[in-house]
């Protein structure tokens, strides 16, 4: 099999827009399924017979299993995609898979725990794999100097995509409740709304984003798989050369664990602790999406000026303040302050983290290195929610106590970040192996 070669043709403005549109497309899954509606619906309706504590634990276990599958597969899939020039094909497959399995969640009603768990695992696996693959295109369509800005644009547009999904769902939920329908009647329809929006909004990405690795006609999948494992092994062996990348991945694993707790359990916390109803929660997440879009945009520009490491440190300090506000909130006023702080920090932390990995990535190994990024983030997605779910189980459903685990993850992430030398990481990425 001939080796692939990388096109040096610069990305067009349309391609960069198409790349950003994928963040717009897939954000509805995060905001509606994982954060705002379906997670609370699972705990409060589908698994209600088991009680809030056990239902929350089941939900976190489902999320953990799906992310464990991504954790095991992401680095190898990324390396295979680099070698075979198949990133876009893989991205198309995961996009279609997520859309289909999300739509099938329509059929999960009260008591259908097994069906809901299986579909959630499959949909989340497809979503997370696609998230890694689209991120791997970033170094190909940008430069180290503008990577933070483009990543910020993508995250900002993504939050508006999530906002659109929430608005559409809110309109339908308001209409359904006015007709006297119950959550078991109208929440399943929101899954169809998310699936349709994802499929339609992803079309610009799938049509316009170019694969910049070309392969000869003699594509051999078995050879590509072997090459994928070989490249992954080489990456681990070169860990000493990429010290700053691995130090950052350790920091990211910690603080992303806290982020994932907020993403998959924010609506559950609002429902169980603050007494929010479905409409209240949707409004809350809508506001958070707006502040997150602003945060991603502002921090995207800021990190190109002061560096990604400093930018991430600032967002982690905001996260710590936000979690403390949420912990001490006994009324909605302080909780809303916490929510807006979370939105600002969420956009900045995610945008800056993705850009920093891109800056530390050698040319031609984007899928492989972003597979390692995916491994770290999905390890976080296992550790964070499972820690929260375990504490809920141990402390008899006390969500406030469980929230303290989130604070620990952000503090530890900030400590680990201090070991990262951003300039040295940039220089190591330029070395050919």
C-alpha positions as CSV (number, residue, x, y, z in Angstrom):
1,X,0.0,0.0,0.0
2,X,1.4,3.4,-1.0
3,X,1.8,6.0,1.7
4,X,-0.7,8.8,1.8
5,X,0.4,12.4,1.1
6,X,-1.0,15.6,2.5
7,X,-2.2,18.4,0.3
8,X,-0.7,21.8,1.1
9,X,-3.6,23.6,-0.6
10,X,-4.9,26.2,1.9
11,X,-8.4,25.9,3.2
12,X,-11.0,28.2,1.7
13,X,-13.3,30.4,3.8
14,X,-16.2,28.0,2.9
15,X,-14.3,25.0,4.2
16,X,-13.6,26.8,7.5
17,X,-17.3,27.7,7.7
18,X,-18.2,24.1,7.0
19,X,-15.9,22.9,9.8
20,X,-17.5,25.3,12.2
21,X,-21.0,24.2,11.1
22,X,-20.4,20.8,12.6
23,X,-20.2,22.3,16.0
24,X,-23.5,24.0,15.3
25,X,-25.0,20.7,14.1
26,X,-24.0,18.4,16.9
27,X,-24.6,20.8,19.8
28,X,-28.3,19.9,19.9
29,X,-27.3,16.4,21.1
30,X,-25.3,17.8,24.0
31,X,-27.8,20.5,25.1
32,X,-31.0,18.5,24.7
33,X,-30.1,14.9,25.2
34,X,-27.2,15.1,27.6
35,X,-27.8,18.4,29.4
36,X,-31.3,19.8,29.4
37,X,-34.2,17.4,28.7
38,X,-33.6,13.7,28.1
39,X,-31.2,13.2,31.1
40,X,-33.8,14.7,33.5
41,X,-36.6,12.7,31.7
42,X,-34.6,9.5,32.1
43,X,-34.2,10.1,35.9
44,X,-37.7,11.4,36.5
45,X,-39.8,9.3,34.1
46,X,-38.0,6.3,32.4
47,X,-36.3,5.1,35.5
48,X,-38.5,6.8,38.1
49,X,-39.5,3.5,39.7
50,X,-36.0,3.1,41.1
51,X,-35.9,6.5,42.8
52,X,-33.7,9.5,42.1
53,X,-30.5,8.2,43.5
54,X,-30.5,4.8,41.7
55,X,-31.9,6.4,38.5
56,X,-29.0,8.9,38.5
57,X,-26.5,6.2,39.0
58,X,-28.0,4.2,36.1
59,X,-27.8,7.3,33.9
60,X,-24.1,7.9,34.8
61,X,-23.3,4.3,34.1
62,X,-24.8,4.5,30.6
63,X,-22.7,7.6,29.9
64,X,-19.6,5.9,31.3
65,X,-20.0,2.8,29.1
66,X,-20.4,4.8,25.9
67,X,-17.4,6.9,26.7
68,X,-15.4,3.8,27.6
69,X,-16.0,2.5,24.1
70,X,-14.8,5.8,22.7
71,X,-11.8,5.8,25.0
72,X,-10.7,2.3,23.8
73,X,-11.3,3.1,20.1
74,X,-10.5,6.8,19.5
75,X,-6.6,6.7,19.3
76,X,-6.6,3.7,17.0
77,X,-9.4,5.0,14.8
78,X,-7.6,8.4,14.6
79,X,-4.4,6.8,13.6
80,X,-6.1,4.6,11.0
81,X,-7.9,7.7,9.6
82,X,-4.6,9.5,9.3
83,X,-3.0,6.7,7.4
84,X,-5.9,5.8,5.1
85,X,-7.2,9.3,4.4
86,X,-10.6,8.2,5.8
87,X,-11.3,10.9,8.4
88,X,-14.3,12.3,6.4
89,X,-15.7,8.8,5.7
90,X,-15.5,8.0,9.4
91,X,-17.1,11.3,10.2
92,X,-19.9,10.7,7.9
93,X,-20.6,7.2,9.4
94,X,-20.6,8.5,13.0
95,X,-22.9,11.4,12.0
96,X,-25.4,9.1,10.4
97,X,-25.2,6.7,13.4
98,X,-25.8,9.5,16.0
99,X,-28.8,10.8,14.0
100,X,-30.4,7.4,13.7
101,X,-29.9,6.3,17.3
102,X,-31.0,9.7,18.6
103,X,-34.2,9.4,16.6
104,X,-34.8,5.9,17.9
105,X,-34.8,7.3,21.5
106,X,-38.4,8.4,20.6
107,X,-39.5,4.9,21.5
108,X,-38.1,4.9,25.0
109,X,-40.9,5.5,27.5
110,X,-41.6,5.0,31.2
111,X,-40.0,1.7,32.4
112,X,-38.0,1.2,29.1
113,X,-34.7,1.4,30.9
114,X,-32.8,-1.2,28.9
115,X,-33.9,0.3,25.6
116,X,-33.0,3.8,26.6
117,X,-29.6,2.7,28.0
118,X,-28.7,0.8,24.9
119,X,-29.7,3.6,22.5
120,X,-28.0,6.2,24.7
121,X,-24.7,4.2,24.7
122,X,-24.8,3.9,20.9
123,X,-25.9,7.5,20.2
124,X,-23.3,8.9,22.6
125,X,-20.5,6.7,21.2
126,X,-21.3,7.9,17.7
127,X,-21.5,11.6,18.8
128,X,-18.2,11.4,20.7
129,X,-16.3,9.7,17.9
130,X,-17.5,12.3,15.5
131,X,-16.4,15.0,17.9
132,X,-12.9,13.6,17.9
133,X,-12.8,13.3,14.1
134,X,-14.0,16.8,13.3
135,X,-11.5,18.2,15.8
136,X,-8.7,16.4,13.8
137,X,-9.4,18.6,10.8
138,X,-8.6,21.8,12.8
139,X,-4.7,21.8,12.3
140,X,-5.3,21.2,8.5
141,X,-7.5,24.2,7.9
142,X,-5.8,26.7,10.2
143,X,-2.4,27.9,11.4
144,X,-1.0,27.8,15.0
145,X,-1.4,31.5,15.2
146,X,-5.1,31.4,14.3
147,X,-6.1,28.0,15.6
148,X,-7.5,29.4,18.9
149,X,-9.6,31.9,17.0
150,X,-11.1,29.4,14.6
151,X,-11.7,26.9,17.5
152,X,-13.5,29.7,19.3
153,X,-15.7,30.5,16.3
154,X,-16.6,26.8,16.1
155,X,-17.6,26.6,19.8
156,X,-19.5,29.9,19.6
157,X,-21.5,28.8,16.6
158,X,-22.0,25.4,18.3
159,X,-23.7,27.1,21.3
160,X,-26.0,28.9,19.0
161,X,-26.8,25.5,17.4
162,X,-27.6,24.2,20.8
163,X,-29.7,27.3,21.5
164,X,-31.7,26.8,18.3
165,X,-32.4,23.1,19.3
166,X,-33.6,24.3,22.7
167,X,-35.8,27.0,21.3
168,X,-37.4,24.5,18.9
169,X,-37.9,22.1,21.8
170,X,-39.3,24.8,24.1
171,X,-41.8,25.9,21.4
172,X,-43.0,22.3,21.1
173,X,-43.0,21.6,24.9
174,X,-45.0,24.7,25.5
175,X,-47.5,23.7,22.9
176,X,-47.8,20.2,24.2
177,X,-48.3,21.2,27.8
178,X,-51.0,23.6,26.6
179,X,-52.7,20.6,25.1
180,X,-52.6,18.8,28.4
181,X,-49.9,16.3,27.4
182,X,-47.5,14.8,30.0
183,X,-43.7,14.6,29.7
184,X,-44.0,10.9,28.6
185,X,-45.9,12.2,25.6
186,X,-43.9,15.2,24.5
187,X,-40.2,14.6,25.5
188,X,-39.8,11.7,23.0
189,X,-40.6,14.2,20.2
190,X,-37.7,16.4,21.3
191,X,-35.4,13.5,20.3
192,X,-36.7,13.7,16.7
193,X,-36.2,17.4,16.7
194,X,-32.6,17.0,17.7
195,X,-31.9,14.2,15.2
196,X,-33.5,16.2,12.3
197,X,-31.5,19.4,13.1
198,X,-28.2,17.4,13.5
199,X,-28.7,15.7,10.1
200,X,-29.6,18.9,8.2
201,X,-27.0,21.2,9.8
202,X,-24.2,18.7,9.2
203,X,-24.7,18.7,5.5
204,X,-22.4,21.7,4.8
205,X,-19.6,19.9,6.6
206,X,-20.1,16.6,4.8
207,X,-20.3,18.3,1.4
208,X,-17.7,21.1,1.6
209,X,-15.0,20.0,4.1
210,X,-12.1,18.4,2.2
211,X,-10.0,15.4,3.2
212,X,-6.4,16.6,2.8
213,X,-4.8,13.1,2.8
214,X,-4.9,11.3,-0.6
215,X,-4.5,7.6,-1.0
216,X,-3.7,5.5,-4.0
217,X,-6.5,3.2,-5.3
218,X,-5.0,0.1,-3.6
219,X,-6.6,0.9,-0.2
220,X,-6.1,-2.2,2.1
221,X,-8.1,-2.0,5.3
222,X,-6.1,-4.7,7.1
223,X,-2.9,-2.8,6.4
224,X,-4.5,0.4,7.6
225,X,-5.6,-1.2,10.9
226,X,-2.1,-2.6,11.5
227,X,-0.6,0.8,10.6
228,X,-3.0,2.4,13.1
229,X,-1.8,0.3,16.0
230,X,1.8,0.8,14.9
231,X,1.4,4.6,14.9
232,X,-0.4,4.5,18.3
233,X,2.5,2.5,19.8
234,X,5.0,4.9,18.4
235,X,3.1,7.8,19.9
236,X,3.3,6.3,23.4
237,X,6.9,5.6,22.9
238,X,7.5,9.2,22.0
239,X,5.8,10.5,25.1
240,X,9.1,11.8,26.4
241,X,9.4,14.0,23.3
242,X,5.8,15.3,23.7
243,X,6.0,15.9,27.5
244,X,3.9,19.0,27.4
245,X,1.2,17.4,25.4
246,X,0.9,14.6,27.9
247,X,1.1,16.9,30.9
248,X,-1.7,18.9,29.4
249,X,-3.8,15.8,28.7
250,X,-3.4,14.9,32.4
251,X,-4.7,18.4,33.3
252,X,-7.5,18.2,30.8
253,X,-8.6,14.8,32.1
254,X,-9.0,16.3,35.5
255,X,-10.9,19.5,34.7
256,X,-13.0,17.8,31.9
257,X,-14.2,15.4,34.5
258,X,-15.8,18.4,36.3
259,X,-17.1,19.8,33.0
260,X,-18.8,16.5,32.1
261,X,-20.5,16.3,35.5
262,X,-22.1,19.7,34.7
263,X,-23.0,18.7,31.2
264,X,-24.7,15.5,31.9
265,X,-26.2,16.3,35.4
266,X,-27.0,20.0,35.3
267,X,-30.7,19.5,34.5
268,X,-30.9,16.7,37.1
269,X,-29.4,19.0,39.8
270,X,-31.8,21.8,38.8
271,X,-34.8,19.4,38.9
272,X,-33.9,17.6,42.1
273,X,-32.3,20.4,44.2
274,X,-33.7,23.6,42.9
275,X,-37.2,22.3,41.9
276,X,-37.0,23.4,38.2
277,X,-39.6,22.1,35.8
278,X,-38.9,21.2,32.2
279,X,-39.6,24.7,30.8
280,X,-37.4,26.3,33.6
281,X,-34.6,23.9,32.8
282,X,-34.8,24.7,29.1
283,X,-34.7,28.4,29.8
284,X,-31.7,27.9,32.1
285,X,-29.7,26.0,29.5
286,X,-30.7,28.5,26.8
287,X,-29.2,31.3,28.8
288,X,-26.1,29.2,29.5
289,X,-25.7,28.6,25.8
290,X,-25.7,32.3,25.1
291,X,-23.0,33.0,27.7
292,X,-21.0,30.0,26.6
293,X,-21.1,31.3,23.0
294,X,-19.8,34.7,24.2
295,X,-17.2,33.0,26.3
296,X,-16.0,30.8,23.4
297,X,-15.8,33.9,21.1
298,X,-14.0,36.1,23.6
299,X,-11.6,33.5,24.9
300,X,-10.9,32.4,21.4
301,X,-9.5,35.8,20.6
302,X,-7.9,36.2,24.0
303,X,-5.9,32.9,23.8
304,X,-4.3,34.1,20.5
305,X,-3.0,37.1,22.5
306,X,-2.0,35.7,25.9
307,X,-1.6,31.9,25.0
308,X,-3.9,28.9,25.5
309,X,-2.4,27.9,28.9
310,X,-3.1,31.2,30.6
311,X,-6.6,31.3,29.0
312,X,-7.4,27.9,30.4
313,X,-6.2,28.9,33.8
314,X,-8.5,31.8,33.8
315,X,-11.5,29.6,32.8
316,X,-10.7,27.1,35.6
317,X,-10.7,29.9,38.2
318,X,-14.2,30.9,36.9
319,X,-15.3,27.3,37.1
320,X,-14.2,27.1,40.7
321,X,-16.2,30.3,41.6
322,X,-19.3,29.0,39.7
323,X,-19.3,25.6,41.5
324,X,-19.0,27.4,44.9
325,X,-22.0,29.6,43.9
326,X,-24.1,26.6,42.9
327,X,-23.2,24.8,46.1
328,X,-24.3,27.6,48.4
329,X,-27.4,28.5,46.3
330,X,-30.6,28.2,48.2
331,X,-32.6,30.4,45.9
332,X,-32.7,30.8,42.1
333,X,-30.8,34.1,42.1
334,X,-27.4,32.7,43.2
335,X,-28.0,29.6,41.1
336,X,-28.6,31.8,38.0
337,X,-25.3,33.6,38.7
338,X,-23.6,30.2,38.9
339,X,-25.2,29.2,35.6
340,X,-23.9,32.2,33.7
341,X,-20.4,31.8,35.2
342,X,-20.5,28.2,34.0
343,X,-21.5,29.3,30.5
344,X,-18.7,31.7,30.2
345,X,-16.1,29.2,31.5
346,X,-17.5,26.3,29.5
347,X,-17.0,28.0,26.1
348,X,-13.5,29.3,27.0
349,X,-12.2,26.0,28.5
350,X,-13.4,23.8,25.6
351,X,-12.3,26.1,22.9
352,X,-8.8,26.7,24.4
353,X,-8.3,23.0,25.2
354,X,-9.0,21.9,21.6
355,X,-6.8,24.6,20.2
356,X,-3.8,23.8,22.5
357,X,-3.9,20.1,21.4
358,X,-3.9,21.3,17.8
359,X,-0.8,23.4,18.5
360,X,1.0,20.5,20.0
361,X,0.1,18.2,17.1
362,X,2.8,17.2,14.4
363,X,1.8,17.6,10.8
364,X,0.2,14.5,9.3
365,X,-0.8,13.0,12.7
366,X,-3.9,15.0,13.5
367,X,-6.3,12.1,13.7
368,X,-3.9,10.2,15.9
369,X,-3.2,13.0,18.4
370,X,-6.8,14.2,18.5
371,X,-7.6,10.5,19.2
372,X,-5.4,10.9,22.3
373,X,-7.4,14.1,23.1
374,X,-10.5,12.1,22.7
375,X,-9.1,9.4,25.0
376,X,-8.5,12.0,27.7
377,X,-11.9,13.7,27.4
378,X,-13.7,10.4,27.4
379,X,-11.8,9.1,30.3
380,X,-13.0,12.3,32.0
381,X,-16.5,11.5,30.9
382,X,-16.3,8.2,32.7
383,X,-14.5,9.4,35.9
384,X,-16.6,12.6,36.4
385,X,-20.2,11.4,36.1
386,X,-19.4,8.1,37.8
387,X,-17.9,9.9,40.7
388,X,-21.0,12.1,41.0
389,X,-23.3,9.1,40.6
390,X,-21.3,7.1,43.2
391,X,-21.5,10.0,45.7
392,X,-25.2,10.3,45.1
393,X,-25.6,6.6,45.9
394,X,-23.4,6.7,49.0
395,X,-24.9,9.9,50.4
396,X,-28.5,8.8,49.9
397,X,-29.3,11.2,47.0
398,X,-27.6,14.3,48.4
399,X,-26.7,16.3,45.2
400,X,-25.1,19.1,47.1
401,X,-22.5,16.9,48.6
402,X,-21.9,15.2,45.3
403,X,-21.3,18.6,43.7
404,X,-18.1,19.0,45.8
405,X,-16.4,16.3,43.7
406,X,-16.7,18.8,40.8
407,X,-14.8,21.4,42.7
408,X,-12.0,19.0,43.4
409,X,-11.6,18.1,39.7
410,X,-11.2,21.8,38.7
411,X,-8.7,22.6,41.4
412,X,-6.6,19.5,40.6
413,X,-6.7,20.4,36.9
414,X,-5.4,23.9,37.6
415,X,-2.5,22.4,39.6
416,X,-1.5,20.0,36.8
417,X,-1.7,22.8,34.2
418,X,1.2,24.5,35.8
419,X,3.6,21.8,34.4
420,X,2.7,22.6,30.8
421,X,5.3,24.7,28.8
422,X,3.3,26.0,25.9
423,X,6.3,27.3,23.8
424,X,8.2,24.0,24.2
425,X,5.1,22.0,23.2
426,X,4.9,24.1,20.0
427,X,8.5,23.5,19.1
428,X,8.2,19.7,19.6
429,X,5.2,19.6,17.2
430,X,7.5,20.9,14.4
431,X,9.9,18.0,14.7
432,X,9.5,15.2,12.2
433,X,9.9,11.6,13.3
